[in-house]
Amino acid sequence: MDLTFAVVPALCSFAAALIIGRFMIPLLHKLKFGQYIREEGPKSHLKKQGTPTMGGIIWMLALLLVSLIFAGRVKEGWIVIIMTFAFGLIGLLDDMLKEVFKHNEGLKSWQKFGLQFIVSVLFAVYLGTHGYGTSVTFRIIKKTVDFGFWYYVLVVFAMMAINNGTNFTDGLDGLSASVTGIIAFFLTIVCALYGSSLEIVTSAFFGGLLGYLCYNAYPAKVFMGDTGSLALGGFIGSIIFILDMPFMVLIFGIIYVAEVVSVILQVGYFKLTHGKRLFRMAPIHHHFEQLGWHETRVVVIFDIVTALACLVSLWILFN
């Protein structure tokens, strides 16, 4: 196992993100692309009003630059990058509508889901027609099952679910970047142990997120925006299918799962009880804030949970 293919891209991507951030954040300030804070959100977040958003561009450009240098003809790596930017462009359109055209809600829900659905379907068709087949391996029981047509349904559902998971997780300074950074490190280890050339892009992804986190850690100088949060989902979703480990995301992506499930439960409970709430606020990271936790404590605890989940995942994969 040659760690050069993991360490060098990570370091280069980290440096690139630091440099890009130094220019990008003042530009976002100048363009007045400031974050809109919902009044129904935590009151402590109102002071963040106006902080530059769309900062996901920082790590995305770092990832692209380093991949151009190191990934070369690694076809699978470029598929992951294409999916990352495809979902990132959906987020960019949403952010632009909010920041440039002052549509507070950005894309309507049906428009955002519709675009995500189209991109997910195209990815599913690509997998099914380029040698990946329609089988999925259940890593815990070491059994492979051919899903047939339902494989495409699984891909589309998983891609959209993961995108919403990463989107909901982007709600506190440094939360989404740190949680996904730990997952990126885990995926780099997996790729290295498998001998997969994808470790170049996973390590570049990891380094870019670390560089971005230098600006996004509390108190954040820039926010991810839908541009970055949806791009995160595009990266994680596409790579788990290429590595044939889609169900493992339920373990190492436990925070994404918790965020999505908390929103579903909150909405469902609210409707069933005609106005009562199951959590003090959803997604669940806001619930802990309402309990009195400082957001940095929430981030650290969620990072610890993610790290432990990644360790469990490594044990399952290589036991």
SEKE-26424 format. One record per residue (C-alpha): residue number from 1; residue in three letters; x, y, z. Coordinates in pm, 1 decimal, m for minus. Example, Ala and Ser with C-alpha at 12.3 -4.5 7.8 and 13.67 -1.06 7.14 Angstrom:
2
<atom seq="1" type="ALA" u="1230.0" v="m450.0" w="780.0"/>
<atom seq="2" type="SER" u="1367.0" v="m106.0" w="714.0"/>
! end
This chain:
319
<atom seq="1" type="MET" u="0.0" v="0.0" w="0.0"/>
<atom seq="2" type="ASP" u="166.0" v="321.6" w="m122.8"/>
<atom seq="3" type="LEU" u="42.0" v="607.3" w="96.2"/>
<atom seq="4" type="THR" u="183.2" v="862.0" w="m150.3"/>
<atom seq="5" type="PHE" u="m140.1" v="836.6" w="m347.8"/>
<atom seq="6" type="ALA" u="m333.2" v="940.8" w="m36.0"/>
<atom seq="7" type="VAL" u="m105.4" v="1182.9" w="148.1"/>
<atom seq="8" type="VAL" u="16.5" v="1404.2" w="m135.6"/>
<atom seq="9" type="PRO" u="m329.2" v="1478.7" w="m287.8"/>
<atom seq="10" type="ALA" u="m466.4" v="1549.8" w="60.5"/>
<atom seq="11" type="LEU" u="m190.7" v="1797.5" w="142.4"/>
<atom seq="12" type="CYS" u="m218.1" v="1967.5" w="m196.8"/>
<atom seq="13" type="SER" u="m596.3" v="1993.9" w="m168.6"/>
<atom seq="14" type="PHE" u="m567.3" v="2134.3" w="183.9"/>
<atom seq="15" type="ALA" u="m324.0" v="2402.5" w="64.5"/>
<atom seq="16" type="ALA" u="m541.5" v="2479.2" w="m238.9"/>
<atom seq="17" type="ALA" u="m851.1" v="2525.4" w="m21.8"/>
<atom seq="18" type="LEU" u="m663.8" v="2761.6" w="210.8"/>
<atom seq="19" type="ILE" u="m548.4" v="2973.0" w="m82.8"/>
<atom seq="20" type="ILE" u="m884.8" v="2969.8" w="m259.8"/>
<atom seq="21" type="GLY" u="m1060.5" v="3065.4" w="63.5"/>
<atom seq="22" type="ARG" u="m839.5" v="3372.2" w="107.9"/>
<atom seq="23" type="PHE" u="m971.8" v="3508.8" w="m221.6"/>
<atom seq="24" type="MET" u="m1319.6" v="3358.1" w="m227.8"/>
<atom seq="25" type="ILE" u="m1447.9" v="3485.6" w="107.7"/>
<atom seq="26" type="PRO" u="m1370.8" v="3855.7" w="36.6"/>
<atom seq="27" type="LEU" u="m1532.5" v="3809.7" w="m305.8"/>
<atom seq="28" type="LEU" u="m1848.8" v="3666.0" w="m150.6"/>
<atom seq="29" type="HIS" u="m1848.8" v="3961.1" w="92.2"/>
<atom seq="30" type="LYS" u="m1815.5" v="4204.4" w="m195.3"/>
<atom seq="31" type="LEU" u="m2099.5" v="4038.5" w="m385.8"/>
<atom seq="32" type="LYS" u="m2306.7" v="4048.6" w="m65.1"/>
<atom seq="33" type="PHE" u="m2383.5" v="3677.8" w="m78.8"/>
<atom seq="34" type="GLY" u="m2476.7" v="3664.0" w="288.7"/>
<atom seq="35" type="GLN" u="m2654.3" v="3382.9" w="470.8"/>
<atom seq="36" type="TYR" u="m3024.7" v="3437.0" w="542.9"/>
<atom seq="37" type="ILE" u="m3113.2" v="3316.9" w="893.8"/>
<atom seq="38" type="ARG" u="m3469.1" v="3190.9" w="946.1"/>
<atom seq="39" type="GLU" u="m3649.6" v="3366.1" w="1232.6"/>
<atom seq="40" type="GLU" u="m3796.8" v="3033.0" w="1346.9"/>
<atom seq="41" type="GLY" u="m3444.3" v="2893.8" w="1393.2"/>
<atom seq="42" type="PRO" u="m3235.8" v="2917.8" w="1711.8"/>
<atom seq="43" type="LYS" u="m3215.7" v="3279.5" w="1829.0"/>
<atom seq="44" type="SER" u="m2841.3" v="3243.3" w="1886.3"/>
<atom seq="45" type="HIS" u="m2799.9" v="3206.5" w="1508.8"/>
<atom seq="46" type="LEU" u="m2943.7" v="3549.2" w="1426.2"/>
<atom seq="47" type="LYS" u="m2600.2" v="3703.8" w="1479.8"/>
<atom seq="48" type="LYS" u="m2476.7" v="3498.2" w="1184.2"/>
<atom seq="49" type="GLN" u="m2698.6" v="3692.9" w="946.4"/>
<atom seq="50" type="GLY" u="m2492.0" v="3816.6" w="652.6"/>
<atom seq="51" type="THR" u="m2204.7" v="3569.4" w="689.7"/>
<atom seq="52" type="PRO" u="m2098.0" v="3474.6" w="334.2"/>
<atom seq="53" type="THR" u="m2253.9" v="3157.3" w="197.7"/>
<atom seq="54" type="MET" u="m2178.5" v="2935.5" w="m105.4"/>
<atom seq="55" type="GLY" u="m1843.8" v="2856.9" w="59.6"/>
<atom seq="56" type="GLY" u="m1866.1" v="2498.7" w="m61.8"/>
<atom seq="57" type="ILE" u="m1709.8" v="2630.9" w="m381.2"/>
<atom seq="58" type="ILE" u="m1381.2" v="2649.3" w="m187.6"/>
<atom seq="59" type="TRP" u="m1339.4" v="2274.5" w="m130.4"/>
<atom seq="60" type="MET" u="m1503.1" v="2188.9" w="m462.9"/>
<atom seq="61" type="LEU" u="m1245.9" v="2390.0" w="m658.1"/>
<atom seq="62" type="ALA" u="m964.1" v="2240.0" w="m450.2"/>
<atom seq="63" type="LEU" u="m1096.1" v="1889.6" w="m523.6"/>
<atom seq="64" type="LEU" u="m1121.5" v="1963.6" w="m895.5"/>
<atom seq="65" type="LEU" u="m775.9" v="2120.2" w="m917.5"/>
<atom seq="66" type="VAL" u="m598.0" v="1837.2" w="m736.3"/>
<atom seq="67" type="SER" u="m791.2" v="1574.0" w="m930.5"/>
<atom seq="68" type="LEU" u="m684.3" v="1733.2" w="m1257.3"/>
<atom seq="69" type="ILE" u="m324.3" v="1699.8" w="m1142.6"/>
<atom seq="70" type="PHE" u="m330.9" v="1355.0" w="m981.9"/>
<atom seq="71" type="ALA" u="m639.4" v="1163.3" w="m1096.8"/>
<atom seq="72" type="GLY" u="m539.9" v="1166.5" w="m1462.8"/>
<atom seq="73" type="ARG" u="m724.4" v="885.8" w="m1638.1"/>
<atom seq="74" type="VAL" u="m889.2" v="738.6" w="m1330.9"/>
<atom seq="75" type="LYS" u="m1233.9" v="700.8" w="m1487.3"/>
<atom seq="76" type="GLU" u="m1413.0" v="605.8" w="m1165.9"/>
<atom seq="77" type="GLY" u="m1269.5" v="909.9" w="m990.4"/>
<atom seq="78" type="TRP" u="m1405.4" v="1140.9" w="m1256.4"/>
<atom seq="79" type="ILE" u="m1749.7" v="985.9" w="m1232.6"/>
<atom seq="80" type="VAL" u="m1748.9" v="1072.6" w="m862.0"/>
<atom seq="81" type="ILE" u="m1632.6" v="1427.9" w="m937.5"/>
<atom seq="82" type="ILE" u="m1897.9" v="1471.4" w="m1206.8"/>
<atom seq="83" type="MET" u="m2169.3" v="1362.2" w="m964.2"/>
<atom seq="84" type="THR" u="m2027.7" v="1593.2" w="m697.2"/>
<atom seq="85" type="PHE" u="m2045.5" v="1892.1" w="m927.7"/>
<atom seq="86" type="ALA" u="m2381.8" v="1791.1" w="m1075.8"/>
<atom seq="87" type="PHE" u="m2547.3" v="1803.2" w="m734.9"/>
<atom seq="88" type="GLY" u="m2337.7" v="2107.0" w="m644.8"/>
<atom seq="89" type="LEU" u="m2480.0" v="2290.6" w="m946.0"/>
<atom seq="90" type="ILE" u="m2832.6" v="2222.1" w="m819.9"/>
<atom seq="91" type="GLY" u="m2731.1" v="2376.8" w="m489.9"/>
<atom seq="92" type="LEU" u="m2562.5" v="2666.2" w="m669.0"/>
<atom seq="93" type="LEU" u="m2884.2" v="2740.8" w="m858.7"/>
<atom seq="94" type="ASP" u="m3073.7" v="2734.8" w="m529.1"/>
<atom seq="95" type="ASP" u="m2820.3" v="2967.4" w="m363.9"/>
<atom seq="96" type="MET" u="m2814.8" v="3204.3" w="m661.3"/>
<atom seq="97" type="LEU" u="m3191.7" v="3239.0" w="m654.9"/>
<atom seq="98" type="LYS" u="m3167.6" v="3331.3" w="m287.7"/>
<atom seq="99" type="GLU" u="m2866.9" v="3562.9" w="m305.7"/>
<atom seq="100" type="VAL" u="m2889.3" v="3722.1" w="m651.2"/>
<atom seq="101" type="PHE" u="m3260.9" v="3721.0" w="m723.6"/>
<atom seq="102" type="LYS" u="m3362.2" v="3751.4" w="m355.4"/>
<atom seq="103" type="HIS" u="m3604.6" v="3459.4" w="m359.8"/>
<atom seq="104" type="ASN" u="m3581.9" v="3367.5" w="8.5"/>
<atom seq="105" type="GLU" u="m3687.6" v="3006.2" w="m48.4"/>
<atom seq="106" type="GLY" u="m3465.2" v="2954.0" w="m353.5"/>
<atom seq="107" type="LEU" u="m3576.6" v="2657.7" w="m560.4"/>
<atom seq="108" type="LYS" u="m3919.6" v="2525.2" w="m473.6"/>
<atom seq="109" type="SER" u="m3913.7" v="2181.8" w="m312.1"/>
<atom seq="110" type="TRP" u="m4050.4" v="2008.0" w="m619.5"/>
<atom seq="111" type="GLN" u="m3793.3" v="2180.1" w="m839.0"/>
<atom seq="112" type="LYS" u="m3501.3" v="2081.0" w="m616.9"/>
<atom seq="113" type="PHE" u="m3622.1" v="1721.0" w="m578.3"/>
<atom seq="114" type="GLY" u="m3696.5" v="1703.1" w="m949.3"/>
<atom seq="115" type="LEU" u="m3343.9" v="1803.7" w="m1043.7"/>
<atom seq="116" type="GLN" u="m3196.1" v="1565.0" w="m786.5"/>
<atom seq="117" type="PHE" u="m3416.2" v="1288.4" w="m925.3"/>
<atom seq="118" type="ILE" u="m3297.4" v="1347.8" w="m1282.5"/>
<atom seq="119" type="VAL" u="m2928.8" v="1344.9" w="m1186.0"/>
<atom seq="120" type="SER" u="m2978.9" v="1034.0" w="m970.6"/>
<atom seq="121" type="VAL" u="m3156.3" v="849.9" w="m1253.4"/>
<atom seq="122" type="LEU" u="m2873.5" v="933.2" w="m1494.3"/>
<atom seq="123" type="PHE" u="m2621.2" v="800.0" w="m1242.9"/>
<atom seq="124" type="ALA" u="m2824.5" v="482.1" w="m1190.8"/>
<atom seq="125" type="VAL" u="m2842.3" v="423.7" w="m1566.3"/>
<atom seq="126" type="TYR" u="m2467.8" v="483.4" w="m1595.9"/>
<atom seq="127" type="LEU" u="m2392.9" v="223.3" w="m1328.9"/>
<atom seq="128" type="GLY" u="m2623.9" v="m29.3" w="m1488.8"/>
<atom seq="129" type="THR" u="m2479.1" v="13.8" w="m1837.2"/>
<atom seq="130" type="HIS" u="m2106.9" v="42.6" w="m1760.0"/>
<atom seq="131" type="GLY" u="m2021.7" v="m286.4" w="m1603.0"/>
<atom seq="132" type="TYR" u="m2132.3" v="m229.6" w="m1244.3"/>
<atom seq="133" type="GLY" u="m2428.1" v="m460.4" w="m1280.0"/>
<atom seq="134" type="THR" u="m2732.5" v="m463.4" w="m1054.7"/>
<atom seq="135" type="SER" u="m2593.1" v="m657.9" w="m759.7"/>
<atom seq="136" type="VAL" u="m2526.8" v="m521.1" w="m412.3"/>
<atom seq="137" type="THR" u="m2309.9" v="m677.6" w="m142.8"/>
<atom seq="138" type="PHE" u="m2438.4" v="m687.0" w="213.7"/>
<atom seq="139" type="ARG" u="m2105.5" v="m648.6" w="391.7"/>
<atom seq="140" type="ILE" u="m2226.1" v="m757.7" w="735.4"/>
<atom seq="141" type="ILE" u="m2337.2" v="m1102.3" w="618.3"/>
<atom seq="142" type="LYS" u="m2090.5" v="m1116.8" w="325.8"/>
<atom seq="143" type="LYS" u="m2367.6" v="m1192.9" w="76.6"/>
<atom seq="144" type="THR" u="m2430.8" v="m1047.5" w="m269.3"/>
<atom seq="145" type="VAL" u="m2786.6" v="m1002.0" w="m395.5"/>
<atom seq="146" type="ASP" u="m2892.7" v="m918.3" w="m749.9"/>
<atom seq="147" type="PHE" u="m3161.6" v="m649.8" w="m723.5"/>
<atom seq="148" type="GLY" u="m3241.0" v="m642.1" w="m1094.1"/>
<atom seq="149" type="PHE" u="m3469.0" v="m347.4" w="m1177.0"/>
<atom seq="150" type="TRP" u="m3490.4" v="m252.4" w="m809.8"/>
<atom seq="151" type="TYR" u="m3119.9" v="m169.4" w="m814.0"/>
<atom seq="152" type="TYR" u="m3200.5" v="146.3" w="m1008.6"/>
<atom seq="153" type="VAL" u="m3470.8" v="236.7" w="m757.6"/>
<atom seq="154" type="LEU" u="m3220.0" v="181.9" w="m476.6"/>
<atom seq="155" type="VAL" u="m2960.7" v="407.2" w="m641.8"/>
<atom seq="156" type="VAL" u="m3208.6" v="690.1" w="m698.4"/>
<atom seq="157" type="PHE" u="m3356.3" v="664.0" w="m348.6"/>
<atom seq="158" type="ALA" u="m3014.3" v="645.6" w="m180.1"/>
<atom seq="159" type="MET" u="m2867.7" v="935.8" w="m377.6"/>
<atom seq="160" type="MET" u="m3159.1" v="1163.1" w="m290.8"/>
<atom seq="161" type="ALA" u="m3167.3" v="1048.7" w="72.5"/>
<atom seq="162" type="ILE" u="m2794.4" v="1109.2" w="120.7"/>
<atom seq="163" type="ASN" u="m2823.4" v="1451.2" w="m42.9"/>
<atom seq="164" type="ASN" u="m3093.3" v="1548.7" w="202.6"/>
<atom seq="165" type="GLY" u="m2886.6" v="1404.0" w="486.2"/>
<atom seq="166" type="THR" u="m2583.6" v="1617.5" w="403.7"/>
<atom seq="167" type="ASN" u="m2810.4" v="1916.8" w="343.8"/>
<atom seq="168" type="PHE" u="m2981.2" v="1886.9" w="683.1"/>
<atom seq="169" type="THR" u="m2646.1" v="1832.6" w="857.8"/>
<atom seq="170" type="ASP" u="m2522.4" v="2170.2" w="734.6"/>
<atom seq="171" type="GLY" u="m2670.6" v="2376.3" w="1015.9"/>
<atom seq="172" type="LEU" u="m2390.1" v="2455.1" w="1263.3"/>
<atom seq="173" type="ASP" u="m2043.8" v="2603.8" w="1224.2"/>
<atom seq="174" type="GLY" u="m1811.5" v="2325.0" w="1113.5"/>
<atom seq="175" type="LEU" u="m2065.1" v="2043.2" w="1156.5"/>
<atom seq="176" type="SER" u="m2112.5" v="1925.8" w="799.2"/>
<atom seq="177" type="ALA" u="m1748.4" v="1972.2" w="700.8"/>
<atom seq="178" type="SER" u="m1608.4" v="1792.6" w="1005.8"/>
<atom seq="179" type="VAL" u="m1852.8" v="1500.8" w="997.2"/>
<atom seq="180" type="THR" u="m1799.3" v="1451.6" w="624.8"/>
<atom seq="181" type="GLY" u="m1423.9" v="1504.8" w="665.2"/>
<atom seq="182" type="ILE" u="m1409.0" v="1208.7" w="904.3"/>
<atom seq="183" type="ILE" u="m1609.3" v="1002.9" w="654.7"/>
<atom seq="184" type="ALA" u="m1373.5" v="1111.9" w="375.3"/>
<atom seq="185" type="PHE" u="m1077.6" v="990.4" w="582.5"/>
<atom seq="186" type="PHE" u="m1256.8" v="659.9" w="641.0"/>
<atom seq="187" type="LEU" u="m1325.6" v="621.0" w="267.4"/>
<atom seq="188" type="THR" u="m959.9" v="693.0" w="191.3"/>
<atom seq="189" type="ILE" u="m854.0" v="412.2" w="425.4"/>
<atom seq="190" type="VAL" u="m1105.7" v="177.9" w="261.7"/>
<atom seq="191" type="CYS" u="m982.5" v="265.1" w="m88.2"/>
<atom seq="192" type="ALA" u="m619.7" v="222.5" w="17.1"/>
<atom seq="193" type="LEU" u="m686.2" v="m119.3" w="171.7"/>
<atom seq="194" type="TYR" u="m885.4" v="m225.2" w="m134.5"/>
<atom seq="195" type="GLY" u="m607.7" v="m100.6" w="m362.0"/>
<atom seq="196" type="SER" u="m858.4" v="126.8" w="m535.5"/>
<atom seq="197" type="SER" u="m736.5" v="422.3" w="m740.7"/>
<atom seq="198" type="LEU" u="m1025.8" v="617.0" w="m590.3"/>
<atom seq="199" type="GLU" u="m806.3" v="696.5" w="m290.1"/>
<atom seq="200" type="ILE" u="m669.7" v="989.1" w="m493.6"/>
<atom seq="201" type="VAL" u="m1006.5" v="1164.4" w="m505.9"/>
<atom seq="202" type="THR" u="m1114.0" v="1062.6" w="m154.5"/>
<atom seq="203" type="SER" u="m790.0" v="1199.8" w="m8.5"/>
<atom seq="204" type="ALA" u="m825.4" v="1518.9" w="m215.0"/>
<atom seq="205" type="PHE" u="m1183.2" v="1543.7" w="m84.5"/>
<atom seq="206" type="PHE" u="m1055.8" v="1501.6" w="271.2"/>
<atom seq="207" type="GLY" u="m782.3" v="1763.9" w="232.1"/>
<atom seq="208" type="GLY" u="m1017.4" v="2013.6" w="70.7"/>
<atom seq="209" type="LEU" u="m1266.2" v="1979.3" w="355.0"/>
<atom seq="210" type="LEU" u="m991.4" v="2033.4" w="612.8"/>
<atom seq="211" type="GLY" u="m883.5" v="2349.8" w="432.8"/>
<atom seq="212" type="TYR" u="m1242.2" v="2471.9" w="412.6"/>
<atom seq="213" type="LEU" u="m1294.0" v="2387.8" w="780.3"/>
<atom seq="214" type="CYS" u="m1023.5" v="2640.7" w="870.5"/>
<atom seq="215" type="TYR" u="m1272.4" v="2907.4" w="758.7"/>
<atom seq="216" type="ASN" u="m1592.6" v="2730.3" w="862.3"/>
<atom seq="217" type="ALA" u="m1503.2" v="2628.2" w="1219.0"/>
<atom seq="218" type="TYR" u="m1672.3" v="2826.7" w="1496.2"/>
<atom seq="219" type="PRO" u="m1707.8" v="3119.3" w="1459.6"/>
<atom seq="220" type="ALA" u="m1757.0" v="3059.9" w="1088.5"/>
<atom seq="221" type="LYS" u="m1627.3" v="3310.6" w="836.1"/>
<atom seq="222" type="VAL" u="m1817.1" v="3137.0" w="557.2"/>
<atom seq="223" type="PHE" u="m2098.7" v="2884.2" w="523.2"/>
<atom seq="224" type="MET" u="m2126.1" v="2583.0" w="295.6"/>
<atom seq="225" type="GLY" u="m2452.6" v="2682.7" w="132.0"/>
<atom seq="226" type="ASP" u="m2665.5" v="2438.7" w="m66.3"/>
<atom seq="227" type="THR" u="m2386.1" v="2450.0" w="m324.4"/>
<atom seq="228" type="GLY" u="m2153.5" v="2265.5" w="m90.7"/>
<atom seq="229" type="SER" u="m2398.7" v="2058.0" w="111.2"/>
<atom seq="230" type="LEU" u="m2558.8" v="1898.2" w="m194.9"/>
<atom seq="231" type="ALA" u="m2215.6" v="1844.7" w="m350.3"/>
<atom seq="232" type="LEU" u="m2116.4" v="1651.7" w="m36.2"/>
<atom seq="233" type="GLY" u="m2411.7" v="1421.4" w="m92.1"/>
<atom seq="234" type="GLY" u="m2317.0" v="1374.7" w="m456.6"/>
<atom seq="235" type="PHE" u="m1966.6" v="1266.4" w="m357.8"/>
<atom seq="236" type="ILE" u="m2064.5" v="1029.0" w="m75.7"/>
<atom seq="237" type="GLY" u="m2358.6" v="880.5" w="m265.5"/>
<atom seq="238" type="SER" u="m2171.5" v="807.3" w="m586.0"/>
<atom seq="239" type="ILE" u="m1860.9" v="661.8" w="m425.6"/>
<atom seq="240" type="ILE" u="m2045.4" v="411.5" w="m206.5"/>
<atom seq="241" type="PHE" u="m2210.8" v="259.6" w="m512.0"/>
<atom seq="242" type="ILE" u="m1887.6" v="245.2" w="m708.0"/>
<atom seq="243" type="LEU" u="m1725.4" v="71.5" w="m408.4"/>
<atom seq="244" type="ASP" u="m2032.3" v="m155.9" w="m377.0"/>
<atom seq="245" type="MET" u="m2104.8" v="m66.5" w="m15.2"/>
<atom seq="246" type="PRO" u="m2428.7" v="138.2" w="m26.6"/>
<atom seq="247" type="PHE" u="m2582.4" v="m5.4" w="289.2"/>
<atom seq="248" type="MET" u="m2270.7" v="76.4" w="491.2"/>
<atom seq="249" type="VAL" u="m2373.9" v="442.7" w="480.2"/>
<atom seq="250" type="LEU" u="m2640.0" v="355.7" w="737.9"/>
<atom seq="251" type="ILE" u="m2351.3" v="297.2" w="980.0"/>
<atom seq="252" type="PHE" u="m2070.9" v="541.4" w="895.0"/>
<atom seq="253" type="GLY" u="m2328.1" v="802.0" w="789.4"/>
<atom seq="254" type="ILE" u="m2530.1" v="762.4" w="1108.7"/>
<atom seq="255" type="ILE" u="m2539.1" v="1140.7" w="1159.8"/>
<atom seq="256" type="TYR" u="m2690.5" v="1193.0" w="813.3"/>
<atom seq="257" type="VAL" u="m2948.5" v="927.6" w="896.1"/>
<atom seq="258" type="ALA" u="m3030.4" v="1084.7" w="1232.5"/>
<atom seq="259" type="GLU" u="m3073.5" v="1429.6" w="1076.8"/>
<atom seq="260" type="VAL" u="m3313.4" v="1305.5" w="807.3"/>
<atom seq="261" type="VAL" u="m3510.9" v="1078.1" w="1039.1"/>
<atom seq="262" type="SER" u="m3548.1" v="1356.2" w="1298.5"/>
<atom seq="263" type="VAL" u="m3706.6" v="1583.0" w="1037.6"/>
<atom seq="264" type="ILE" u="m3940.7" v="1308.3" w="913.8"/>
<atom seq="265" type="LEU" u="m4046.4" v="1219.6" w="1268.6"/>
<atom seq="266" type="GLN" u="m4093.5" v="1584.3" w="1363.4"/>
<atom seq="267" type="VAL" u="m4316.4" v="1657.9" w="1064.3"/>
<atom seq="268" type="GLY" u="m4512.9" v="1335.1" w="1102.0"/>
<atom seq="269" type="TYR" u="m4565.3" v="1377.7" w="1475.9"/>
<atom seq="270" type="PHE" u="m4664.7" v="1742.7" w="1427.5"/>
<atom seq="271" type="LYS" u="m4935.6" v="1643.7" w="1179.9"/>
<atom seq="272" type="LEU" u="m5061.8" v="1344.5" w="1377.1"/>
<atom seq="273" type="THR" u="m5089.8" v="1539.2" w="1703.6"/>
<atom seq="274" type="HIS" u="m5216.4" v="1861.3" w="1541.5"/>
<atom seq="275" type="GLY" u="m4932.0" v="2084.8" w="1649.3"/>
<atom seq="276" type="LYS" u="m4727.1" v="1898.7" w="1910.7"/>
<atom seq="277" type="ARG" u="m4353.0" v="1850.2" w="1861.7"/>
<atom seq="278" type="LEU" u="m4146.1" v="1538.6" w="1921.2"/>
<atom seq="279" type="PHE" u="m3817.8" v="1733.5" w="1931.8"/>
<atom seq="280" type="ARG" u="m3770.5" v="2088.0" w="2051.3"/>
<atom seq="281" type="MET" u="m3646.4" v="2167.6" w="1701.0"/>
<atom seq="282" type="ALA" u="m3543.4" v="1971.2" w="1394.4"/>
<atom seq="283" type="PRO" u="m3302.6" v="1872.1" w="1243.4"/>
<atom seq="284" type="ILE" u="m3180.2" v="1705.3" w="1558.8"/>
<atom seq="285" type="HIS" u="m2865.0" v="1918.6" w="1604.3"/>
<atom seq="286" type="HIS" u="m3096.2" v="2211.7" w="1680.1"/>
<atom seq="287" type="HIS" u="m3277.1" v="1998.8" w="1939.3"/>
<atom seq="288" type="PHE" u="m2954.7" v="1968.8" w="2136.6"/>
<atom seq="289" type="GLU" u="m2897.2" v="2342.9" w="2104.2"/>
<atom seq="290" type="GLN" u="m3242.4" v="2402.1" w="2253.4"/>
<atom seq="291" type="LEU" u="m3142.4" v="2175.7" w="2541.9"/>
<atom seq="292" type="GLY" u="m2865.7" v="2424.2" w="2622.9"/>
<atom seq="293" type="TRP" u="m2569.8" v="2269.3" w="2443.0"/>
<atom seq="294" type="HIS" u="m2332.0" v="2515.0" w="2278.9"/>
<atom seq="295" type="GLU" u="m2302.1" v="2446.3" w="1907.3"/>
<atom seq="296" type="THR" u="m1932.9" v="2356.8" w="1941.9"/>
<atom seq="297" type="ARG" u="m2028.4" v="2080.9" w="2186.1"/>
<atom seq="298" type="VAL" u="m2287.7" v="1947.8" w="1942.7"/>
<atom seq="299" type="VAL" u="m2028.0" v="1943.2" w="1664.7"/>
<atom seq="300" type="VAL" u="m1768.6" v="1760.8" w="1878.1"/>
<atom seq="301" type="ILE" u="m2018.7" v="1497.9" w="1996.7"/>
<atom seq="302" type="PHE" u="m2147.3" v="1438.7" w="1642.5"/>
<atom seq="303" type="ASP" u="m1786.2" v="1407.5" w="1521.1"/>
<atom seq="304" type="ILE" u="m1711.6" v="1151.5" w="1791.8"/>
<atom seq="305" type="VAL" u="m2020.5" v="950.3" w="1697.7"/>
<atom seq="306" type="THR" u="m1913.8" v="960.6" w="1331.9"/>
<atom seq="307" type="ALA" u="m1558.0" v="851.1" w="1413.7"/>
<atom seq="308" type="LEU" u="m1685.7" v="556.3" w="1620.2"/>
<atom seq="309" type="ALA" u="m1929.1" v="462.0" w="1343.2"/>
<atom seq="310" type="CYS" u="m1644.2" v="466.3" w="1091.4"/>
<atom seq="311" type="LEU" u="m1439.0" v="236.8" w="1318.1"/>
<atom seq="312" type="VAL" u="m1730.9" v="m5.3" w="1335.7"/>
<atom seq="313" type="SER" u="m1761.7" v="11.7" w="958.0"/>
<atom seq="314" type="LEU" u="m1392.1" v="m70.0" w="913.0"/>
<atom seq="315" type="TRP" u="m1432.0" v="m370.0" w="1143.2"/>
<atom seq="316" type="ILE" u="m1729.4" v="m495.6" w="937.4"/>
<atom seq="317" type="LEU" u="m1556.0" v="m441.9" w="603.8"/>
<atom seq="318" type="PHE" u="m1226.7" v="m605.9" w="691.5"/>
<atom seq="319" type="ASN" u="m1319.0" v="m859.4" w="955.8"/>
! end
